[in-house]
Each structure stands twice: as C-alpha cells, then as structure tokens.
Amino acid sequence: MSAIDYSEKIPNNVDLGEDRTLKRALEQWQPHYLDWWNDMGPDGSHNLDVYLRTAVSVDPAGWAQFGHVKMPDYRWGIFLNPAEKDRKIHFGEHKGADVWQDVPGEYRANLRRIIVTQGDTEPASVEQQRHLGRTAPSLYDLRNLFQVNVEEGRHLWAMVYLLHKYFGRDGREEGEALLERRSGQQDNPRILQAFNEETPDWLSFFMFTYFTDRDGKFQLCALAESSFDPLARTTRFMLTEEAHHMFVGESGVSRVIQRTCQVMRELKTDDPAQLRAAGVIDLPTIQRYLNFHFSVTIDLFGADESSNAATFYSTGLKGRFEESKRDDDHVLKGAGYKVLQLRDGRLVEAEVPMLNALNEVLRDDYIKDSIAGIERWNKVIEKAGIAFRLRAPHKAFHRSIGTLAGAKLSPDGRVVSEAEWAAKVDQWLPSASDRAFVASLMGRVAEPGKFANWIAPPAMGINRQPVDFEYVRFN
C-alpha cells in the first residue's frame, strides 16, 4: 500500500498514482521536504490555523480554494497547464518542429541546470523570510506571508517533479540537494546571491516580493516559452500564483507610503527625524531600500553578455519575455542589441550580438515593468499633495554581475570616485542606522483588524473577506 494518498495529500494532474517510479522517488523525497519545512519554514507557525489558498486543479474553480489549514498539513500539489494541441517550437534553431515531451539527450545537462537554478530560488526565499512571522504588522499581512511561503514550497515541488520524472538518478540527487543548501550559509549557500541576502524586516519583505518575485515572473515567462513542453506547462501554472506574490509587495510598499504621507500631512513636516519619532518610515529611507532591492534583483538576470544565454535560446530551452509577440525572425542571428560598458571612466553603449545579450533584453523588459509599479507608488504620494518622487536607480548602480560589477555610480548614473562613493553611500543605500530604525518598528500585531502604526490597512481583504477577518488563528 502506498505511503502517500496521491489524490488527497498531493493534488495533481500528472497521474502521480499511476507512475510507479515517480511514486517511489516522491515517497522518499516528501519526508525530507517536511523535515526541511519544519526546520526552515516559517518560525513558530506549525500550530497556527491559517486562511490559505490551495490549488487542487488548474481550472478556475480548483486552483484557488480557500480555508483555514495548519501549515504542515498544507497540500502541496503538482500541476501543469493543459497541453496545447500540436504546439510547435517557435524560436531558435528548431523553430517549426514539434515541442519535446522528453528531454533531448544533447540538452539534458543545460535543461537540468535551468530547472535546478529555478528550483533553488523557491526554498531559498522561504528560508530568507522564516522569522518575519514573529513581527507581522497585522493578521492580514501574516496570512499573506504564509501564503507566499507555501506557494514557494509548491513551486519547489513543481521543479522537483520535473527532476524526478525526466532526469532519473541525477534528478533525484538534485532534488535532495535542493533541500540541503541553505540561504546565507557559508559552506552550502543558495545558488544565486540575491537569495543569500537577509530579509530582516517587513519593508525588506515587501521590496523583495515586489522586485525579486517580479524577477521570478520574467524568468518563468521565459521558461514558459521552452521547447521542453513539460517545463513550459509547469511554469505557466506557476505564474498564476506568482501574481499574488507581486501584489503582496506592491500593495505592501504602497500601504507603507500611504501611512507615511498621512503622518507627514498631520505633522506638516518632511523631516525624517520627526517622522521617525512619530513611528513611520520616511520617504528617503524607502527610496534607499528601493535602490538596494532593485539593484540586487537586476543582477539576477546574469551577465549582460552571455554565451549561455545564447545557447539556451538557440537550442530552444529558454525564450524571451512574450516571445510570440515579438516582431522578428525568432532566430536572431545577425541581430544586435546595445549594452552598457564602462570605458575610461565613462558609461558607453556598445552594440553586441543580440543572442549574447538576451540576459540584458530580459533585464530591460523587467526594468520597464518595475518602473510602472514605482509610478503607481508615486501616485499615492501625489494624491497626498507631497512633492517627492520615488525613482528606480540607474541600471548600472550597485551592480555585482557582468561588465558593470563593482563600478561606482550614483543612482542617477553618474560615475563617481571611490571617495565620493564612500562619502555618499549611506544616502543611496540603507545604512546600518536605517536598518536598525526599521527593525525597531517591527513587532507582531495579532488582533483582527488592527495594524502596526507604520503601515496603513489594505483597501479590502482576501477572497472577499473583511479586513478584520481572523486570517490566522492562534491555538
């Protein structure tokens, strides 16, 4: 008799119960996953009843079922979007051929690498956020944190399914390794540096879910174009959940701004010291947090010139954002793209082959999308009648990847000396005192309908529930 009830414990549309090899692999992996969740999942959450959304199918009635559930009992499912009949490869050297239902041997290593890198980000963000529940500004926000966490866990399941199903012993070993690495650990860190940064407070969490989960959206959109059809279908379904994570970030920052603007109007001041004394986060500090999270996140797209990116595209493994909407030949040989380089102390544009610049293409698409949300935050400030604008820093600011790594530039893109950088870095990035102040505001508010002083309530609750609904029940 199977140790796992596949229809109940692991909702799925991939016939788990019928695949004996996959059953055995997941039966061995699931207990290790639960051990990881108990060790590294949200701190102190195991006995709470949380109003969570659970996907039990991909249709509209099934992908978002709400109810109170204990976190370790959450049903992490495995879902692929329905197959598209007669789907063809629509970019790269194999354009026009049938998509692949199995992994082509010559692309096995690269596909595994792509899936492992994506999969590694999912548990990493849970680890980064594991202590935040202790300082949630409301039950509404605590519930949103936990929703993000369980869905990152489900996205890990989605990647592990692909590894177990299509990569044999190598895939099983990679699945185990995803549970062994730890965010920020010196000896066995997560693969991408942004997922080794701390997320110590809720302003960082909101910035992370706005900026870094938006990177997730663009990476998943690029993978949703893949010629390997199971990967494309898996990531398309993941995108339905990623939207909520970005909503948590955008609305969270917006509510912080709204509360700050309210106090600025009440006190008739924009003096950061007075606003901090009143227990809200001043707008220049919010700008510095924005600068940090934006710059760390755009590094996630990789080097501006990359032979790997060219290979992934040409071989059909990973497309561009909204590949099918682009008006070109979808092969790109002979096409060019401009990238930034630092020459003789000046930023210059250089034309390079587009195939080698596809990381930069995706980064530029991401930047446009991010700026649109920043402008929505500015509308909150404008509505309050305050003359301040948040801005995305220049894309060469505070970079650690590619030809711009280590370059010293101001947020407006001016090349500066080491001395000027040292003198002004605390005006541009969060200082130790900024982080200490924000940390001093953090403290759990656990009464339904009550919110910490530094953040405004949301306009509406989750799933048509009232704002003062008991989103989390403490037992």
Secondary structure, DSSP 8 states (H G I E B T S, - for coil): --SS-TTTTS-BSS-GGG-HHHHHHHHHHHHHHHHHHHHHSSTT-TT-EEEEEE-SSSSTTTS-EEEEEEGGG----B------TT-B--SSTTTTSB-BSS--GGGHHHHHHHHHHHHHHHHHHHHHTTTGGGG-SSHHHHHHHHHHHHHHHHHHHHHHHHHHHHSHHHHHHHHHHHHH--TT-SSS--SSGGGGS---SHHHHHHIIIIIHHHHHHHHHHHTT-SBHHHHHHHHHHHHHHHHHHHHHHHHHHHHHHHHHHHHHHHT---HHHHHHTT---HHHHHHHHHHHHHHHHGGG--SS-HHHHHHHHTTS---TTGGG--S-SS-TT-EEEEEEEETTEEEEEEEEGGGGHHHHHHHHHHHHHHHHHHHHHHHHHHTT---------TTTT--SGGGTT--B-TTS-B--HHHHHHHHHHHS--HHHHHHHHHH-----STT---TTS---SS-GGG--TTS--EE--
